Amino acid sequence: KNKKNSQGDEQLNPIMLTDKAATKWGTSQLPRYHGLGRVAEEDFQNSQWMEGQLIIIGEEYFSFAWVPIEHQIFFGRPSPELALKMLRDGGISSLKTQSWDAPPSQDDG
């Protein structure tokens, strides 16, 4: 059952990982928090805020899941050295996104 924090907001229970996933990520559970994420159609038409969850995946990754549309994106934090190198070598335009055909699963090991 979810609990309430000191401000009276409902806290989400963490996501419990399988043993295989826990070994890979170094933790047996992933904290998650209520949030709002922006969604829009092509060319940022009909933009709106939608309920979702911020999921913390260790110190290097996090994810945001839009619950109503069952869509999730993953983010990785570059090392400080890589971020500085990318900025030195190509400026902000060198920071590119990576996409996957399918998100990693809790059982990926």
C-alpha positions as CSV (number, residue, x, y, z in Angstrom):
1,K,0.0,0.0,0.0
2,N,1.3,3.5,-0.8
3,K,2.1,5.9,2.1
4,K,1.7,9.6,2.6
5,N,4.7,11.9,3.0
6,S,5.0,14.8,5.4
7,Q,3.1,17.1,2.9
8,G,0.2,14.6,2.7
9,D,1.1,13.5,-0.9
10,E,0.8,9.8,-1.7
11,Q,4.2,8.2,-2.1
12,L,4.5,5.3,-4.6
13,N,5.8,2.0,-3.6
14,P,9.2,1.2,-5.2
15,I,9.4,-1.2,-8.2
16,M,10.8,-4.5,-6.9
17,L,13.4,-6.1,-9.3
18,T,14.1,-9.8,-10.0
19,D,17.3,-11.2,-8.6
20,K,18.9,-11.1,-12.0
21,A,18.0,-7.4,-12.6
22,A,19.0,-6.5,-9.0
23,T,22.5,-7.9,-9.7
24,K,22.8,-5.9,-12.9
25,W,21.5,-2.6,-11.4
26,G,23.0,-2.9,-7.9
27,T,19.7,-2.5,-6.1
28,S,16.6,-4.6,-5.4
29,Q,14.1,-1.8,-5.8
30,L,13.6,1.3,-7.9
31,P,12.2,4.4,-6.1
32,R,9.4,6.2,-8.1
33,Y,7.6,9.4,-7.7
34,H,4.5,11.1,-9.0
35,G,5.1,13.7,-11.7
36,L,3.8,15.5,-14.7
37,G,5.4,15.2,-18.2
38,R,4.7,17.2,-21.3
39,V,3.3,15.4,-24.4
40,A,2.5,16.8,-27.8
41,E,1.7,15.9,-31.3
42,E,4.2,16.5,-34.2
43,D,5.6,20.0,-34.4
44,F,4.7,20.4,-30.7
45,Q,1.0,20.8,-31.5
46,N,-1.7,20.3,-28.9
47,S,0.8,20.1,-26.1
48,Q,-0.4,19.2,-22.6
49,W,0.8,18.0,-19.2
50,M,0.0,14.4,-18.4
51,E,0.4,12.3,-15.2
52,G,3.4,10.1,-14.9
53,Q,6.1,8.6,-12.8
54,L,9.7,9.5,-12.4
55,I,11.7,6.3,-11.8
56,I,15.2,6.4,-10.4
57,I,17.5,3.6,-11.7
58,G,20.7,3.8,-9.7
59,E,23.0,6.8,-9.9
60,E,23.4,6.9,-13.6
61,Y,19.9,6.4,-15.1
62,F,16.3,7.5,-14.6
63,S,13.1,7.1,-16.5
64,F,9.8,8.9,-16.9
65,A,6.7,6.9,-17.6
66,W,3.4,8.6,-18.9
67,V,0.9,6.3,-17.3
68,P,-2.2,7.0,-19.3
69,I,-0.6,6.4,-22.7
70,E,1.8,3.6,-21.4
71,H,4.9,5.4,-22.9
72,Q,8.3,5.5,-21.1
73,I,11.6,7.1,-21.9
74,F,15.0,6.4,-20.4
75,F,17.9,8.8,-19.6
76,G,21.5,8.2,-18.9
77,R,23.9,10.6,-17.3
78,P,27.2,11.0,-19.2
79,S,30.3,11.1,-17.1
80,P,31.6,14.6,-16.3
81,E,34.7,13.8,-18.5
82,L,32.5,12.8,-21.5
83,A,30.2,15.9,-21.1
84,L,33.2,18.2,-21.0
85,K,34.8,16.5,-24.0
86,M,31.6,16.7,-26.1
87,L,31.2,20.4,-25.3
88,R,34.8,21.1,-26.1
89,D,34.8,19.1,-29.3
90,G,31.5,20.2,-30.8
91,G,29.6,22.5,-28.5
92,I,26.0,21.8,-27.5
93,S,25.1,20.5,-31.0
94,S,27.2,17.4,-30.3
95,L,24.9,16.3,-27.5
96,K,22.7,13.8,-29.3
97,T,20.0,11.4,-28.1
98,Q,20.0,7.7,-28.4
99,S,16.9,5.7,-28.9
100,W,16.0,2.0,-28.6
101,D,13.5,-0.1,-30.4
102,A,12.4,-1.4,-27.1
103,P,13.2,-0.2,-23.5
104,P,15.3,-2.3,-21.2
105,S,13.3,-4.6,-19.1
106,Q,13.5,-5.3,-15.4
107,D,15.0,-8.7,-16.2
108,D,17.8,-7.5,-18.5
109,G,21.0,-8.8,-17.2
